[in-house]
Amino acid sequence: MTEGTPDISQMTFEQALRALEEVVKRLESGEVPLDDSINLYEQGEKLRQHCQARLDSAQARIEKIVAGADGKATGTTPFDADS
């Protein structure tokens, strides 16, 4: 990792998402030289993977928090069971 580049593994989901949006914006501008575009794309992929891992972790936590009408845990239900 180069100096000035944030440690992606330490970013919150929101920080990583904002950074990913900035990468996409810069790439879409068409004003970035080819070599820089490749580096940005690689950084964007790392940010995307980090965001996906954070979402997967949140989904797993939500699956564990299923309670019945009486407020007691009734087991786990997949997050997207109704879809």
MDTraj code that builds the backbone (N, CA, C; nanometers):
import mdtraj as md
import numpy as np

residues = "MET THR GLU GLY THR PRO ASP ILE SER GLN MET THR PHE GLU GLN ALA LEU ARG ALA LEU GLU GLU VAL VAL LYS ARG LEU GLU SER GLY GLU VAL PRO LEU ASP ASP SER ILE ASN LEU TYR GLU GLN GLY GLU LYS LEU ARG GLN HIS CYS GLN ALA ARG LEU ASP SER ALA GLN ALA ARG ILE GLU LYS ILE VAL ALA GLY ALA ASP GLY LYS ALA THR GLY THR THR PRO PHE ASP ALA ASP SER".split()
xyz = np.array([
    [0.0852, -0.1181, 0.0000],
    [0.0000, 0.0000, 0.0000],
    [0.0892, 0.1236, 0.0000],
    [0.0537, 0.2219, -0.0834],
    [0.1345, 0.3410, -0.0922],
    [0.0897, 0.4422, 0.0113],
    [0.1796, 0.5358, 0.0406],
    [0.1481, 0.6389, 0.1388],
    [0.0327, 0.7239, 0.0888],
    [-0.0609, 0.7563, 0.1750],
    [-0.1757, 0.8355, 0.1365],
    [-0.2950, 0.7516, 0.0915],
    [-0.2712, 0.6217, 0.0679],
    [-0.3801, 0.5324, 0.0287],
    [-0.4390, 0.4728, 0.1549],
    [-0.5696, 0.4881, 0.1758],
    [-0.6301, 0.4349, 0.2982],
    [-0.6281, 0.2821, 0.3002],
    [-0.6222, 0.2269, 0.4196],
    [-0.6266, 0.0817, 0.4380],
    [-0.7726, 0.0387, 0.4257],
    [-0.8051, -0.0246, 0.3138],
    [-0.9430, -0.0625, 0.2852],
    [-1.0000, -0.1527, 0.3939],
    [-0.9182, -0.2418, 0.4482],
    [-0.9683, -0.3354, 0.5493],
    [-1.0151, -0.2651, 0.6769],
    [-0.9723, -0.1418, 0.6983],
    [-1.0107, -0.0673, 0.8178],
    [-1.1292, 0.0263, 0.7925],
    [-1.1767, 0.0320, 0.6679],
    [-1.2866, 0.1227, 0.6329],
    [-1.4206, 0.0660, 0.6777],
    [-1.5103, 0.1571, 0.7134],
    [-1.6488, 0.1167, 0.7363],
    [-1.7118, 0.0920, 0.5996],
    [-1.8290, 0.0323, 0.5995],
    [-1.9004, 0.0104, 0.4741],
    [-1.9242, 0.1438, 0.4034],
    [-1.9676, 0.2433, 0.4788],
    [-2.0001, 0.3732, 0.4209],
    [-1.8771, 0.4400, 0.3611],
    [-1.7633, 0.4320, 0.4304],
    [-1.6395, 0.4900, 0.3781],
    [-1.5972, 0.4206, 0.2486],
    [-1.6044, 0.2881, 0.2479],
    [-1.5652, 0.2122, 0.1295],
    [-1.6594, 0.2412, 0.0130],
    [-1.7874, 0.2540, 0.0408],
    [-1.8835, 0.2827, -0.0645],
    [-1.8577, 0.4204, -0.1248],
    [-1.8313, 0.5199, -0.0396],
    [-1.8004, 0.6540, -0.0902],
    [-1.6734, 0.6513, -0.1754],
    [-1.5719, 0.5784, -0.1304],
    [-1.4476, 0.5678, -0.2062],
    [-1.4723, 0.4984, -0.3403],
    [-1.5548, 0.3950, -0.3395],
    [-1.5882, 0.3242, -0.4626],
    [-1.6634, 0.4168, -0.5584],
    [-1.7564, 0.4939, -0.5063],
    [-1.8294, 0.5886, -0.5903],
    [-1.7343, 0.6905, -0.6535],
    [-1.6344, 0.7341, -0.5777],
    [-1.5355, 0.8292, -0.6303],
    [-1.4519, 0.7647, -0.7407],
    [-1.4134, 0.6397, -0.7219],
    [-1.3384, 0.5675, -0.8247],
    [-1.4211, 0.5590, -0.9529],
    [-1.5463, 0.5209, -0.9402],
    [-1.6342, 0.5083, -1.0570],
    [-1.6487, 0.6438, -1.1271],
    [-1.6678, 0.7477, -1.0488],
    [-1.6824, 0.8823, -1.1047],
    [-1.5584, 0.9218, -1.1846],
    [-1.4413, 0.8945, -1.1288],
    [-1.3164, 0.9287, -1.1984],
    [-1.2998, 0.8465, -1.3253],
    [-1.3325, 0.7184, -1.3192],
    [-1.3209, 0.6339, -1.4377],
    [-1.4192, 0.6775, -1.5461],
    [-1.5408, 0.7117, -1.5067],
    [-1.6419, 0.7524, -1.6031],
    [-1.6120, 0.8872, -1.6666],
    [-1.5302, 0.9684, -1.6012],
    [-1.4979, 1.1007, -1.6557],
    [-1.4203, 1.0896, -1.7862],
    [-1.3465, 0.9802, -1.8026],
    [-1.2674, 0.9624, -1.9233],
    [-1.1422, 1.0480, -1.9273],
    [-1.1123, 1.1154, -1.8186],
    [-0.9973, 1.2061, -1.8145],
    [-0.8774, 1.1456, -1.7424],
    [-0.8826, 1.0180, -1.7118],
    [-0.7756, 0.9520, -1.6387],
    [-0.6888, 0.8746, -1.7389],
    [-0.5565, 0.8916, -1.7344],
    [-0.4691, 0.8164, -1.8241],
    [-0.4878, 0.6653, -1.8060],
    [-0.4546, 0.5883, -1.9084],
    [-0.4776, 0.4439, -1.9086],
    [-0.4176, 0.3744, -1.7870],
    [-0.2902, 0.3985, -1.7568],
    [-0.2274, 0.3308, -1.6428],
    [-0.2974, 0.3649, -1.5116],
    [-0.3364, 0.4905, -1.4967],
    [-0.4088, 0.5309, -1.3759],
    [-0.5473, 0.4647, -1.3717],
    [-0.6090, 0.4497, -1.4893],
    [-0.7394, 0.3841, -1.4965],
    [-0.7301, 0.2399, -1.4487],
    [-0.6242, 0.1717, -1.4892],
    [-0.6056, 0.0323, -1.4462],
    [-0.5885, 0.0263, -1.2951],
    [-0.5081, 0.1159, -1.2401],
    [-0.4885, 0.1192, -1.0945],
    [-0.6189, 0.1514, -1.0224],
    [-0.6952, 0.2456, -1.0774],
    [-0.8237, 0.2801, -1.0172],
    [-0.9190, 0.1618, -1.0224],
    [-0.9199, 0.0905, -1.1344],
    [-1.0073, -0.0259, -1.1477],
    [-0.9722, -0.1310, -1.0426],
    [-0.8417, -0.1553, -1.0233],
    [-0.7983, -0.2520, -0.9217],
    [-0.8419, -0.2071, -0.7824],
    [-0.8261, -0.0784, -0.7536],
    [-0.8688, -0.0264, -0.6235],
    [-1.0204, -0.0404, -0.6088],
    [-1.0925, -0.0110, -0.7148],
    [-1.2378, -0.0233, -0.7122],
    [-1.2816, -0.1661, -0.6846],
    [-1.2132, -0.2629, -0.7438],
    [-1.2478, -0.4031, -0.7205],
    [-1.2227, -0.4421, -0.5742],
    [-1.1148, -0.3929, -0.5164],
    [-1.0876, -0.4209, -0.3746],
    [-1.1955, -0.3576, -0.2862],
    [-1.2355, -0.2364, -0.3209],
    [-1.3414, -0.1692, -0.2448],
    [-1.4733, -0.2443, -0.2585],
    [-1.5051, -0.2913, -0.3792],
    [-1.6284, -0.3671, -0.4016],
    [-1.6291, -0.4947, -0.3183],
    [-1.5162, -0.5653, -0.3170],
    [-1.5056, -0.6884, -0.2393],
    [-1.5233, -0.6600, -0.0900],
    [-1.4649, -0.5508, -0.0437],
    [-1.4779, -0.5129, 0.0978],
    [-1.6242, -0.4829, 0.1313],
    [-1.6901, -0.4065, 0.0442],
    [-1.8318, -0.3746, 0.0672],
    [-1.9152, -0.5021, 0.0691],
    [-1.8897, -0.5937, -0.0246],
    [-1.9657, -0.7184, -0.0303],
    [-1.9446, -0.8013, 0.0960],
    [-1.8208, -0.8057, 0.1444],
    [-1.7921, -0.8812, 0.2673],
    [-1.8663, -0.8206, 0.3860],
    [-1.8711, -0.6872, 0.3925],
    [-1.9428, -0.6211, 0.5021],
    [-2.0930, -0.6494, 0.4939],
    [-2.1474, -0.6478, 0.3718],
    [-2.2897, -0.6794, 0.3540],
    [-2.3194, -0.8244, 0.3908],
    [-2.2316, -0.9165, 0.3497],
    [-2.2502, -1.0574, 0.3832],
    [-2.2474, -1.0781, 0.5338],
    [-2.1569, -1.0077, 0.6012],
    [-2.1472, -1.0177, 0.7469],
    [-2.2742, -0.9638, 0.8135],
    [-2.3238, -0.8515, 0.7639],
    [-2.4465, -0.7939, 0.8197],
    [-2.5641, -0.8891, 0.7977],
    [-2.5707, -0.9498, 0.6812],
    [-2.6791, -1.0436, 0.6519],
    [-2.6743, -1.1622, 0.7471],
    [-2.5555, -1.2135, 0.7723],
    [-2.5417, -1.3269, 0.8645],
    [-2.5886, -1.2881, 1.0047],
    [-2.5560, -1.1660, 1.0475],
    [-2.5997, -1.1206, 1.1797],
    [-2.7511, -1.1077, 1.1856],
    [-2.8110, -1.0559, 1.0792],
    [-2.9565, -1.0387, 1.0756],
    [-3.0260, -1.1740, 1.0813],
    [-2.9704, -1.2737, 1.0138],
    [-3.0299, -1.4072, 1.0151],
    [-3.0351, -1.4658, 1.1554],
    [-2.9454, -1.4198, 1.2423],
    [-2.9420, -1.4708, 1.3795],
    [-3.0415, -1.3989, 1.4701],
    [-3.0955, -1.2876, 1.4249],
    [-3.1822, -1.2054, 1.5095],
    [-3.3275, -1.2211, 1.4653],
    [-3.3821, -1.3374, 1.4831],
    [-3.5219, -1.3613, 1.4477],
    [-3.5950, -1.3963, 1.5765],
    [-3.6975, -1.3192, 1.6073],
    [-3.7720, -1.3412, 1.7309],
    [-3.9189, -1.3638, 1.7005],
    [-3.9841, -1.4399, 1.7870],
    [-4.1279, -1.4650, 1.7750],
    [-4.2066, -1.3506, 1.8343],
    [-4.3387, -1.3629, 1.8330],
    [-4.4284, -1.2591, 1.8848],
    [-4.4052, -1.2328, 2.0330],
    [-4.3591, -1.3340, 2.1050],
    [-4.3344, -1.3168, 2.2481],
    [-4.1977, -1.2551, 2.2767],
    [-4.1216, -1.2236, 2.1708],
    [-3.9919, -1.1606, 2.1874],
    [-3.8781, -1.2578, 2.2061],
    [-3.9090, -1.3860, 2.2150],
    [-3.8048, -1.4862, 2.2320],
    [-3.7572, -1.5335, 2.0951],
    [-3.6308, -1.5688, 2.0892],
    [-3.5726, -1.6150, 1.9630],
    [-3.6422, -1.7423, 1.9178],
    [-3.6730, -1.7479, 1.7891],
    [-3.7396, -1.8654, 1.7335],
    [-3.6482, -1.9427, 1.6388],
    [-3.5276, -1.8982, 1.6239],
    [-3.4338, -1.9637, 1.5336],
    [-3.3819, -1.8640, 1.4324],
    [-3.3291, -1.9161, 1.3253],
    [-3.2783, -1.8273, 1.2212],
    [-3.3631, -1.8408, 1.0960],
    [-3.3717, -1.7316, 1.0246],
    [-3.4421, -1.7273, 0.8981],
    [-3.3518, -1.6553, 0.7992],
    [-3.3354, -1.7087, 0.6792],
    [-3.2520, -1.6369, 0.5823],
    [-3.3034, -1.4953, 0.5599],
    [-3.2107, -1.4025, 0.5448],
    [-3.2432, -1.2622, 0.5281],
    [-3.3377, -1.2376, 0.4116],
    [-3.3175, -1.3084, 0.3005],
    [-3.3977, -1.2866, 0.1808],
    [-3.5015, -1.3976, 0.1582],
    [-3.5537, -1.4555, 0.2648],
    [-3.6485, -1.5657, 0.2554],
    [-3.7786, -1.5258, 0.1862],
    [-3.8193, -1.3992, 0.1986],
    [-3.9458, -1.3560, 0.1388],
    [-3.9321, -1.3163, -0.0070],
    [-3.8098, -1.3089, -0.0597],
    [-3.7926, -1.2643, -0.1976],
    [-3.8093, -1.3769, -0.2945],
])
top = md.Topology()
chain = top.add_chain()
for i, resn in enumerate(residues, 1):
    res = top.add_residue(resn, chain, resSeq=i)
    for name in ("N", "CA", "C"):
        top.add_atom(name, md.element.get_by_symbol(name[0]), res)
traj = md.Trajectory(xyz[None], top)
